[in-house]
Amino acid sequence: MVDIAIGAAGTIPPAEVKDVELYHPKSWVTKYVFCQDAKVIAIQYSITALSIGLVALVLSWLIRLQLAFPSSFSAISPGDYLQFITVHGMIMVIYLLTALFLGGFGNYLIPLMVGARDMVFPYVNMVSYWVYLLAVLVLVASFFMPGGPTGSGWTLYPPQAILSGTPGRDWGIILMAASLILFIIGFTMGGLNYVVTVLQARTRGMTLMRMPLTVWGIFTATVLALLAFPALFVGCVMLLFDRILGTSFFMPAVVEMGEHLKYRGGSPLLFQHLFWFFGHPEVYIVAVPAFGIVSDLIATHARKNIFGYRMMVWAIVVIGALSFVVWAHHMYVSGMNPYFGFFFAATTLIIAIPTAIKVYNWVLTLWRGDIHLTVPMLFALSFIVTFVNGGLTGLFLGNPVVDVPLSDTMFVVAHFHMVMGMAPIFVIFGAIYHWYPKVTGRMLNEMLGKFHFWVTFLGAYAIYFPMHYIGLLGVPRRYFEMGDMAFVPQSATTLNIFITMAALIVGFAQMVFLFNMIWSLSKGKPAGSNPWRATTLEWQTPETPPGHGNWGKELPVVYRWAYDYSVPGAKEDFVPQNQPPVPRAA
């Protein structure tokens, strides 16, 4: 891209807003615990999210062991199994992926990438983390309450979530709903910070169309979440009222064990609409930041400018907008009018268009690039492959005629985990390997990183490809055990054992990753200020790791977009965003 001078005289205009005076910590507690520095808050979010993610990993092992060896674990009852499924799903989608992409990467990268000293509202940012931590603790507390956590499924559908036959109907569903309400309150505080910081705290020269795609992805996802989370918030509040106060927002007239309950006239479908109006944008609240991060990883490690930058930005925005008109494709089996089914099938196919544009642009960015197969690059490439594969099965499930017979089978579990499970987690790993040197000043061990990548990548396909097959055979999801189903051949039982073995191996490989992160804190190779020779602002800070305030005395000035790689005539194969243009000879 050609250097563009700023201002009529070719000079940088003066700053419109004076530098904000930061709150400087005065003790260890205010520096590392109740801290207002976005970078420390990002690390707090990340450690908390990864910790609760390990709980979800253990729950997934228990689920798989029960499915593979149904008569071997007397300690896992049918109620326990349903509780494990519910909590595993909710942790992975909300408390791990959403919190890590927005709370972790958002807090660390947004101020650095846009050239700000911190978030616009540092105190509110700090409170947002502690409310998130409280939400996690409330969720974990449900394991220790009478009856344990709710076993209603991660979608929490009433009336099942409230009726007495469901595990955890006493305290489990109350604490789950309360935890989600707290999470949304905490996220709203953090999300407003992200939006205002991007719109108001960019440094001089950082126009919207010079922002890295990582910032665009996190910014768009935050806007989606601020619009979608209120539906879940309202649904959880009304569900709590139905459970505690006996209202009938979602509870119809019900006969339970021969007794007419007090509920009258509620609509279970109303809850489904509220949940999925949040639930499908939630897929893109996770996916859109992943799109942005992958774009930056590919450009940096292929040493090539991103192909079609403006097209990529608009694809992110259009995906976000369309995500609000596809939610009812999760509800084809709920008795929907066929005309609505046609509408939501059409919008589901249409949203594939901007997603496909992004994939084409990534491939064209890689085309004839100087590709370095570093660990971050391997994870970025694995995301593209996995997201495309998972997305193709989504095209089938977006069609009501195909979705209805498959909706309650393991095929849906396989599709959902490819798109919403493994693909974003590959991006998380790639991003951690990429930005760990900035956070700690040290590199992660590459040999351990490549071992971690290959076991995780190949293991993910060993888990979910066979799961598609057993879903097509008709093996149902959410069943404690299959029993003697005449239509299920022996191959499905064998594959269940194979899938479980692969899941255990992949899970243990994550211990290698955790060891690598902890060991490299003190033993890793010193990274220097810009080990990947990247162009974006976070790699141009005066110190590594960046100090409080990020930039020292003077904020950077931006002269170009974020992807000046392999520029003809340049001394090196990258030109940082804050490097002034070379004056042309007269």
C-alpha positions in Angstrom: 0.0 0.0 0.0 1.3 3.5 -0.9 2.3 5.7 2.0 -0.4 8.4 2.6 0.6 11.7 4.1 -1.7 13.0 6.9 -3.1 16.5 6.8 -3.0 19.1 4.0 0.6 20.0 4.6 1.8 16.4 4.9 2.2 16.7 8.7 0.6 14.9 11.6 -2.2 17.0 13.1 -2.0 17.7 16.9 -3.7 15.3 19.3 -7.4 16.2 19.7 -7.6 14.8 23.2 -5.0 15.3 26.0 -3.2 12.4 27.5 -5.2 10.8 30.3 -3.5 10.6 33.7 -3.4 7.0 34.7 -4.0 5.6 38.1 -0.6 4.3 39.3 -0.6 1.3 41.7 0.8 2.0 45.1 1.1 -1.5 46.5 1.4 -5.2 45.3 -2.3 -5.6 45.7 -3.2 -2.7 43.5 -0.6 -3.7 41.0 -1.4 -7.4 40.5 -4.8 -8.1 42.2 -7.2 -5.1 42.1 -5.3 -3.7 39.1 -6.6 -1.2 36.5 -4.0 -1.9 33.9 -5.7 -3.6 31.0 -2.7 -5.9 30.4 -2.9 -7.4 33.9 -6.7 -7.6 33.7 -6.2 -9.6 30.4 -3.9 -12.0 32.1 -6.4 -12.4 35.0 -9.2 -13.1 32.5 -7.0 -15.6 30.7 -5.9 -17.5 33.7 -9.4 -17.7 35.1 -10.9 -18.8 31.7 -8.2 -21.5 31.2 -8.7 -22.8 34.7 -12.4 -23.2 34.3 -11.7 -24.7 30.9 -9.7 -27.5 32.5 -12.8 -28.3 34.5 -14.8 -28.6 31.3 -12.0 -30.8 29.8 -12.3 -33.2 32.8 -16.1 -33.3 32.4 -15.7 -34.1 28.7 -13.4 -37.1 29.7 -16.1 -38.4 32.1 -18.8 -38.0 29.3 -16.6 -39.9 26.8 -15.7 -42.7 29.3 -19.4 -43.3 30.0 -20.2 -43.5 26.3 -17.4 -45.8 25.5 -17.7 -48.1 28.5 -21.3 -47.8 29.7 -21.3 -50.6 32.2 -17.9 -49.8 33.8 -18.4 -46.6 35.8 -21.0 -47.1 38.6 -20.0 -43.7 40.0 -21.5 -42.0 37.0 -25.3 -42.1 37.2 -27.7 -40.9 34.4 -28.2 -37.7 36.4 -24.5 -37.1 36.7 -24.1 -37.6 33.0 -26.7 -35.0 32.2 -25.1 -32.6 34.6 -21.6 -33.1 33.1 -23.0 -32.4 29.6 -24.8 -29.2 30.8 -21.8 -27.7 32.6 -19.3 -28.7 30.0 -21.2 -27.0 27.3 -21.9 -23.8 29.2 -18.3 -23.5 30.4 -16.8 -24.0 26.9 -19.1 -21.6 25.1 -19.5 -18.8 27.7 -16.9 -18.9 30.4 -13.9 -20.1 28.3 -14.3 -19.0 24.6 -16.2 -15.7 25.1 -14.2 -14.7 28.1 -10.8 -15.5 26.6 -11.4 -13.9 23.2 -13.0 -10.7 24.5 -11.8 -10.4 28.1 -8.3 -11.9 27.5 -7.2 -10.9 24.0 -9.5 -7.9 23.9 -8.0 -6.3 27.0 -4.4 -7.0 26.1 -4.5 -6.2 22.4 -7.0 -3.4 21.8 -5.0 -0.6 23.7 -1.7 -1.8 22.3 -2.9 -2.2 18.7 -4.7 1.2 18.5 -1.9 3.1 20.3 -3.7 3.9 23.5 -2.3 4.0 27.0 -5.1 1.8 28.5 -8.8 1.3 28.3 -10.9 4.5 28.5 -12.5 3.4 31.8 -9.8 1.5 33.7 -11.7 1.2 37.0 -14.8 -0.2 35.2 -12.6 -2.6 33.4 -11.2 -3.9 36.7 -14.7 -4.4 38.1 -15.7 -6.3 35.0 -13.1 -9.0 35.7 -14.1 -9.4 39.3 -17.8 -9.8 38.3 -16.7 -12.4 35.8 -14.7 -14.2 38.5 -17.8 -14.1 40.8 -19.9 -15.6 37.9 -17.4 -18.5 37.6 -17.4 -19.1 41.3 -21.2 -19.2 41.5 -21.2 -21.7 38.6 -18.6 -23.9 40.4 -20.6 -23.6 43.7 -23.5 -25.5 42.1 -21.4 -28.7 42.3 -21.4 -28.4 46.1 -25.1 -27.7 46.5 -27.8 -30.3 47.2 -28.7 -32.0 44.0 -25.6 -30.6 42.2 -25.6 -28.5 39.0 -28.5 -28.4 36.6 -28.8 -31.3 34.1 -31.2 -29.6 31.8 -28.7 -29.4 28.9 -26.6 -26.3 28.2 -29.6 -24.7 26.5 -31.5 -24.7 29.8 -34.9 -25.3 28.1 -38.0 -25.1 30.3 -40.1 -26.8 31.4 -37.5 -29.5 31.7 -35.1 -27.2 33.6 -37.7 -26.6 36.3 -39.5 -29.9 36.7 -38.6 -32.1 39.6 -37.4 -35.0 37.4 -34.4 -33.0 36.2 -31.1 -33.2 38.1 -30.2 -30.0 39.8 -33.7 -28.5 39.7 -33.4 -27.2 43.3 -30.2 -25.1 43.4 -28.5 -26.1 40.1 -30.7 -24.1 37.7 -30.9 -21.1 40.2 -27.1 -20.8 40.4 -26.7 -21.4 36.6 -29.1 -18.6 35.8 -27.6 -16.3 38.5 -24.1 -17.0 37.1 -25.1 -16.1 33.6 -26.7 -12.9 34.8 -23.5 -11.9 36.6 -21.4 -12.9 33.5 -23.5 -10.6 31.3 -23.3 -7.7 33.8 -19.5 -8.1 33.9 -19.2 -8.4 30.1 -21.3 -5.3 29.6 -18.9 -3.2 31.6 -15.9 -4.6 29.7 -17.6 -4.5 26.3 -18.5 -0.8 26.6 -14.8 -0.2 27.4 -13.7 -2.0 24.2 -16.1 -0.1 22.0 -15.3 3.3 23.4 -11.6 2.7 23.4 -11.6 1.7 19.7 -13.8 4.7 18.7 -12.3 7.3 20.9 -8.8 6.4 22.1 -6.9 5.6 18.8 -3.6 7.3 18.4 -3.0 9.9 15.8 -3.0 8.5 12.3 -4.8 5.3 13.3 -7.9 5.6 11.1 -10.5 2.8 11.2 -9.2 1.5 7.9 -5.7 1.2 9.3 -6.7 -0.9 12.3 -5.5 -4.5 12.4 -8.2 -7.1 11.6 -7.8 -8.5 15.1 -9.1 -5.2 16.5 -11.9 -5.2 13.9 -12.9 -8.7 14.9 -12.9 -8.1 18.6 -14.7 -4.7 18.1 -17.5 -6.3 15.9 -17.9 -9.2 18.3 -18.3 -6.9 21.2 -21.0 -4.9 19.5 -22.8 -8.3 18.7 -22.5 -9.3 22.3 -23.9 -6.0 23.6 -26.9 -6.5 21.4 -27.4 -10.3 21.9 -26.6 -10.8 25.6 -29.7 -8.8 26.8 -31.9 -11.6 25.3 -30.2 -14.2 27.4 -30.2 -11.8 30.4 -34.0 -11.4 30.2 -34.5 -15.1 29.6 -32.5 -16.0 32.7 -34.3 -13.5 34.9 -37.7 -14.8 33.7 -36.5 -18.4 34.2 -35.5 -17.5 37.8 -38.9 -15.9 38.4 -40.6 -19.1 37.1 -38.5 -21.3 39.3 -38.5 -19.2 42.5 -41.6 -17.0 42.4 -43.9 -19.4 40.5 -44.6 -17.1 37.6 -45.5 -18.6 34.2 -43.4 -16.9 31.6 -42.1 -20.1 30.1 -44.1 -22.8 32.0 -47.4 -24.0 30.4 -50.0 -25.9 32.3 -48.2 -29.1 33.4 -49.3 -32.4 35.0 -46.4 -33.9 37.0 -46.8 -37.4 38.6 -50.6 -37.0 38.3 -50.6 -33.6 39.9 -51.6 -30.4 38.2 -48.9 -27.8 38.9 -49.6 -24.2 39.5 -48.2 -23.0 36.2 -50.6 -21.7 33.5 -50.2 -20.3 30.1 -46.4 -19.9 29.7 -44.6 -20.5 26.4 -41.5 -22.8 26.3 -41.0 -21.6 22.7 -40.5 -18.0 24.0 -37.5 -19.1 25.9 -36.1 -20.9 22.9 -36.4 -17.8 20.8 -34.7 -15.7 23.5 -32.0 -18.2 24.0 -31.2 -18.7 20.3 -31.5 -15.0 19.5 -28.4 -14.8 21.8 -27.2 -18.3 20.9 -26.4 -17.9 17.2 -24.8 -14.5 17.4 -22.8 -16.1 20.2 -21.2 -18.4 17.5 -19.9 -15.3 15.8 -19.0 -13.6 19.0 -16.4 -16.3 19.2 -15.8 -16.8 15.5 -15.3 -13.1 14.4 -12.4 -12.4 16.8 -10.9 -15.7 15.6 -11.2 -14.4 12.0 -9.3 -11.3 12.8 -6.6 -13.0 14.8 -6.1 -15.6 12.0 -5.8 -12.8 9.4 -3.0 -11.2 11.4 -1.2 -14.5 12.0 -1.3 -15.4 8.4 0.0 -12.0 7.2 2.8 -12.0 9.7 4.0 -15.6 9.2 3.5 -15.6 5.4 5.4 -12.2 5.1 2.7 -10.9 2.9 0.0 -8.2 3.0 -3.5 -9.4 3.7 -5.4 -9.8 0.4 -8.4 -7.5 0.1 -8.2 -5.7 3.5 -11.4 -3.6 3.0 -13.3 -6.6 1.8 -12.2 -8.5 4.9 -13.4 -5.6 7.1 -16.8 -5.5 5.4 -17.1 -9.3 5.5 -16.6 -9.2 9.3 -19.3 -6.5 9.7 -21.8 -8.2 7.3 -21.3 -11.6 9.1 -22.1 -9.8 12.4 -25.2 -8.2 11.0 -26.5 -11.4 9.3 -25.9 -13.4 12.5 -29.1 -11.8 14.0 -31.4 -13.3 11.3 -30.5 -17.0 11.4 -31.2 -18.0 15.0 -34.3 -20.2 14.4 -32.4 -22.7 12.3 -31.7 -24.2 15.8 -35.5 -24.6 16.1 -36.6 -26.5 13.0 -37.9 -29.4 15.2 -40.0 -27.1 17.4 -42.9 -27.0 15.1 -42.1 -23.9 13.1 -44.2 -22.7 10.1 -42.6 -23.9 6.9 -42.4 -20.4 5.5 -40.3 -19.4 8.5 -38.2 -22.5 7.9 -37.6 -21.4 4.3 -36.6 -17.9 5.5 -34.1 -19.1 8.1 -32.7 -21.7 5.7 -32.1 -18.9 3.1 -30.4 -16.6 5.6 -28.2 -19.5 6.9 -27.0 -20.1 3.3 -26.5 -16.4 2.7 -24.2 -15.9 5.7 -21.9 -18.5 4.2 -21.1 -15.9 1.4 -19.0 -13.4 3.5 -17.5 -16.3 5.4 -16.4 -17.8 2.1 -14.9 -14.5 1.0 -12.7 -14.5 4.1 -11.5 -18.0 3.3 -10.7 -17.0 -0.3 -8.8 -14.0 0.9 -6.8 -16.1 3.4 -5.8 -18.5 0.6 -4.9 -15.6 -1.7 -2.8 -14.1 1.1 -0.9 -17.4 1.4 -0.5 -17.6 -2.4 3.2 -17.1 -3.3 3.9 -15.9 0.3 7.1 -16.5 2.1 5.4 -19.0 4.5 7.1 -19.7 7.8 5.6 -22.8 9.4 5.9 -21.6 12.9 3.6 -22.9 15.6 1.3 -19.9 15.4 1.1 -20.4 11.6 0.4 -24.1 12.0 -2.6 -23.3 14.3 -3.8 -20.6 11.9 -3.8 -23.0 9.0 -5.5 -25.7 11.0 -8.3 -23.2 11.9 -9.0 -22.5 8.2 -9.2 -26.3 7.4 -11.3 -27.1 10.4 -13.7 -24.2 10.1 -14.3 -25.0 6.4 -14.9 -28.6 7.2 -17.2 -27.8 10.0 -19.0 -25.1 8.0 -19.7 -27.6 5.2 -21.7 -29.8 7.6 -23.4 -26.6 8.7 -24.8 -26.1 5.2 -26.5 -29.5 5.5 -28.0 -28.7 8.9 -29.2 -25.3 7.7 -31.7 -27.2 5.5 -34.8 -28.2 7.4 -35.3 -31.4 5.4 -31.8 -32.6 6.4 -31.8 -31.1 9.9 -35.0 -32.7 11.2 -33.7 -36.3 11.0 -30.2 -35.4 12.1 -31.0 -32.8 14.8 -30.9 -35.2 17.8 -28.0 -37.3 16.6 -24.2 -37.2 17.2 -23.9 -35.5 13.8 -24.9 -32.2 15.4 -22.4 -32.7 18.2 -19.6 -33.3 15.6 -20.6 -30.2 13.6 -20.9 -28.0 16.6 -17.5 -29.1 18.0 -15.7 -28.6 14.7 -17.0 -25.1 14.2 -17.5 -23.8 17.8 -15.1 -26.1 19.7 -11.9 -27.1 18.0 -11.6 -24.3 15.3 -11.7 -21.3 17.8 -9.4 -23.3 20.3 -6.9 -23.6 17.5 -6.9 -19.8 17.1 -6.5 -19.4 20.9 -3.5 -21.6 20.9 -2.0 -19.8 17.8 -2.6 -16.5 19.4 -1.0 -17.5 22.7 2.1 -18.8 20.9 2.2 -15.6 18.8 1.8 -13.0 21.6 3.3 -14.9 24.5 6.7 -13.2 23.8 5.1 -9.8 24.1 3.4 -10.7 27.4 6.4 -12.4 29.0 9.5 -11.3 27.0 10.3 -15.0 26.4 9.6 -17.5 23.6 7.6 -20.7 24.1 9.6 -23.9 23.3 9.0 -24.6 19.6 9.6 -28.4 19.8 7.0 -28.8 22.6 4.7 -26.4 20.6 4.9 -28.6 17.4 4.3 -31.7 19.4 1.2 -30.0 21.0 0.0 -28.9 17.6 0.2 -32.2 15.8 -1.4 -34.2 18.6 -4.2 -31.7 19.0 -4.9 -31.2 15.3 -4.8 -34.9 14.3 -6.6 -35.9 17.5 -9.4 -33.5 16.8 -10.1 -35.2 13.5 -9.8 -38.6 15.1 -12.5 -37.5 17.5 -15.0 -35.7 15.3 -14.8 -37.3 11.9 -16.0 -40.7 13.2 -18.7 -38.8 15.2 -20.2 -37.6 11.9 -20.5 -41.2 10.8 -22.2 -42.5 13.9 -24.5 -39.5 13.8 -25.5 -40.5 10.2 -26.2 -44.0 11.6 -28.7 -42.5 13.9 -26.8 -42.7 17.2 -28.6 -40.2 19.5 -26.9 -37.4 21.5 -27.5 -36.8 25.2 -28.2 -40.5 25.8 -26.6 -42.0 28.9 -26.0 -45.3 27.1 -27.3 -46.7 23.8 -28.5 -50.1 25.1 -29.7 -52.6 22.5 -30.8 -50.3 19.7 -31.5 -52.5 16.7 -30.5 -49.8 14.1 -27.1 -49.2 15.7 -24.4 -51.6 14.3 -21.4 -52.8 16.3 -19.2 -50.4 14.4 -20.7 -47.5 16.3 -19.8 -49.1 19.7 -16.2 -49.7 18.4 -16.0 -46.1 17.1 -17.2 -44.8 20.5 -14.3 -46.5 22.2 -11.8 -45.1 19.5 -13.2 -41.6 19.9 -12.8 -41.8 23.7 -9.2 -42.9 23.4 -8.5 -40.1 21.1 -10.2 -37.6 23.4 -8.1 -38.8 26.4 -4.8 -38.4 24.3 -5.7 -34.9 23.1 -6.7 -33.9 26.6 -3.4 -35.0 28.0 -1.5 -33.2 25.2 -2.9 -29.9 26.7 -0.8 -30.7 29.8 2.3 -30.3 27.6 1.0 -26.9 26.5 0.5 -25.8 30.1 3.9 -27.1 31.1 5.4 -25.2 28.2 3.8 -21.9 29.3 4.9 -22.3 32.9 8.4 -23.5 32.1 9.0 -20.8 29.5 8.2 -18.0 31.9 11.7 -18.4 33.4 13.5 -20.8 31.0 12.3 -19.7 27.6 14.6 -18.0 25.1 14.6 -14.2 25.4 12.3 -12.9 22.7 13.5 -9.4 22.0 11.1 -6.6 21.2 9.8 -8.0 17.9 10.6 -11.7 17.4 8.1 -12.2 14.5 9.2 -9.0 12.7 5.6 -7.8 12.7 4.3 -4.4 11.6 1.5 -3.8 14.1 1.9 -1.3 17.0 2.0 -3.8 19.9 5.4 -4.9 18.7 6.8 -1.4 18.6 6.5 -0.6 22.3 9.6 0.9 24.1 9.6 -2.0 26.6 8.9 -5.7 26.3 6.7 -6.6 28.2 5.1 -3.2 27.9 5.1 -1.0 31.1 2.1 0.7 32.6 0.8 3.2 30.1 2.3 1.1 27.2 4.2 3.9 25.4 6.4 5.8 27.7 6.4 9.6 27.3 5.1 9.8 23.7 2.2 8.0 22.1 3.1 6.5 18.6 2.0 8.1 15.4 0.6 5.9 12.6 1.6 6.5 9.0 0.3 3.4 7.2 -1.9 0.3 7.4 -1.0 -2.8 9.4 0.1 -5.1 6.6 3.2 -3.6 4.9 5.1 -6.8 4.3 7.6 -7.5 1.5 7.2 -3.9 0.2 9.3 -3.4 -3.0 12.3 -1.1 -2.3 12.1 -1.3 1.5 15.2 -2.2 3.5 13.5 -5.1 5.3 10.5 -7.3 4.5 8.3 -5.4 6.9 7.5 -1.7 7.6 6.0 -0.9 11.0 2.9 1.2 11.2 4.7 3.9 13.1 7.6 4.2 10.7 7.5 7.6 8.8 7.5 7.5 5.0 10.8 8.0 3.3 10.9 11.5 1.7 10.9 11.2 -2.1 13.8 12.7 -4.0 13.0 15.9 -5.9 
